[in-house]
Amino acid sequence: FRSIQDSCLELQRTIDKYQERICILAQEENSMGRFLKESGRVDKTAVGALMLNLGKTMSQSGQQRISLRSPLLRLFQEVETFRQRAIQDTLRTVQAMEKARTEYRASLSWMKDVSQELDPDTYKQMEKFRKVQETVKQTKAVFDRYKLDCLQKVDLLAAARCNMFSHALILYHNSMLQFASSSAQAFSEIANSCKDHNKFEF
C-alpha cells in the first residue's frame, strides 16, 4: 500500500516537472525557429531558404510539442483523483486495521496478566478471566475483519491503478506518436535537402 501511495505521489510530481520541461523546450524550439527564419530572410542564397524552411519546421515542432501537455494534464488529474479517493479510502481502512491490531494486542496482554493472577478456586477471578477472554475474541474478530478488508482493498487498489494507467496513457501515447512521426518526417525532409549543399556554405 505504501508503495502505491508513494509511487503515485512521485508520479504526480514527475508529470508536473515533465510538462513544465515540455513548455520550456517548446519555447526554446520556437525561439530557435524564429532566429533561423530571421537569418534566412536576411541571407538571399539557397542556404538562406533552407534556414527559413528549418526555422518554420522548428517553430511548428514547438507548437506541436505543446499539444503533449493536454494528455499529460489529464493524466495528472486522473492520478490526483486516484490519490484523493482510492488511496485515502484505503488509508482509512489501513489505519482502522492498525488500531484494531493494537486493541487486539492490548487485550492479549490483559488476558496474559489476568491468567497469571488467576486462582481457579475463586469465582470472581474466573468471571474476570471469562470476561477478558470474551474481549479477546471480540477484538480478534474485529482485527481479522479489518485485515481481510485491507488485503482486498490493496489488491483492488493495485488493479485500479493499472486500469487507470492503461486508459490515461493511451491518449498521451497517441499524441506523442503523432508528434514524433510528424516531426521526424519534417526534419528528415530538411535533412535530405541539406545534402545538396556543401558544409562550408553554412
N, C-alpha and C positions, 0 to 999 in steps of 0.2 A: 504493500500500500504506500509506504513512504517513498519507494522508488517511483511509483506512478505519480505521486504528488509532486516530488522534486523535479522529475523529468518534464512534467507539464509546465511547471513554473519556469524552468530553464528554457524550454522550447518557446515559451511566450517572449522571454527576454531576447532570445536569438532571432525570432521573427521580427521583433521590433527593430533590433540593430540591423538586420538584413535589409528590411525595407527602407531604412534610413540610408544605408550604403547604396542601395539602388538609386535613390534620389540624387545622391551626391555624384555617383558615376554618370547618371543621365545628364546632370548639369555640366559636368566636365566634358562629356561627349558632345553636347550641344555647343559649348564654348569652343572646342576644337573645330567643330564643323563650321561655326561662324568665321573663325580665324582663317580656315582653309578657303572658304567661299570668298572672303575679302581679298586674300592673297591671290586667288585665282582670277578675280576680276581685274586686279592690277596687272598681272602677267598675261600678255596677249598671245603667248605661244601656245602650242599644243599641251605643254605641261601645265599651263595655267588653266586650260579647260579641264584637264584631269584633276587638278586640285579643286576646281569648282564642283566637279561631279563627286569627288571624295567628300568634300565638305557637306554637300547635300545629303549624301548617304549617311554620314556620321550624325548629322542633325536628325535625320529621320530615325536612325537607330536609337538615339537618345530619347526621342518621343515615344518610340515603341517600347523601350525599356520601362518607361513609367507605367505602361499598361500592366506590368507584372505586379504592381503594388495592389491592385484591386483584389486578385485572388489571395494575396498574402494577408491583406487586412481581413478578408473573410475567414481565413484560417485562424488568424489571431482571435477574432470574435468567437469562433467555434471553440477554441481552446479555453478562452475566458469563461464562456458559458459552461463548459465541461468542468472547469475548476470550481466555479461558484455553485454549481448544482450537484453534480455527481460526486465530486471529491469531498465537498462539505458534508453531504449526506453520509458518505462512508466514514468520514472522520467522526461524525457524531456517534455512529454505531461502534467504531473502534474505541472511542472514549467511554461509552457505556459498558462495553465489554471489559475494558481495563478496570473500571470502577467495580463491576460485578466480580472480577477476579480478585480484587483487593478485599472485598467483603467476604468472599468465599475463603480466602486465606486467613482472614481475621477470625472467621467462625471456626475454622480448623484449629487455629491456635487456642481459641477459647475452649474448644472441646478437649484439647490436649491438657490444658491446665485443669479443667474440671475433672477429667478422668484420673489425673494424678492425685487429686484430693478425695477421690471417690471412696466411700465406705459403703459396701453393698448392704449392710445391715440397716443403714439409715434411710428411711423412706423419703425424707426431704431431699437428700443428696441425689437419690435415684431419680426423683422427679426433675430436679435441676438438670441432671445428665440427659434425660429424655428430651427435655425442652431444648437443650443445646444441640442434641443430635437432630432434632427436627429442623432447627435453624440451619444447620449444616446442609441438610438435604434440600431445603428451600433455596439457599444461596447457590448450591451446586447446580440446581435445575435452572436458575436464572443465568448463571455463568455459562452453562452448556448451550442454552438458547442463544445468548449473545455471541458465543464463539461460532456457532453454526451460521448465524446471520452475517458475521464478519467474513467468514470464508466465502460464503455465497456472494456477498456484495463485492469483495475484492476480485473474485473471478469475473463477475459481471462487469465490474469497472474496467478490467483489462480488455475484455471483449468489446466493450463500448468504445474504448479509446481507439482500438484497431479499426472499428467500424467508422468512427468519426474521421480518422486519418484517410481511410480508403475513399471516403466521399469527398472530403475537403481538399485533398491533394490532387484529385483529378483535374479540377479547374486550373490549379497552378501548373500542373504538368502540361496541359494543353496550351496554356498561354505561353509557357516557356518554350515549348516545342515550336509553336508558331513564330515566336520572336526569333529563336535561334535559326530556324530554317530560312526565314526571310532575310535576316541579317547576313547569314552565311552566303546566300545567293547574291545579294547586293555587293558584298565585299569581294566575292570571287570574280564577279564581272569587272570590278575596278582593278583587281589584281591582274586579270587577263589583259586589260587594256594597258597596264603598265609595262607589259613585256615588249611592247612596240617602241619603248623609249630607252635610251641609254641611261645608266645610273648617274652619269655626270650631268645630265640635263636637269636633275632635281637639285 
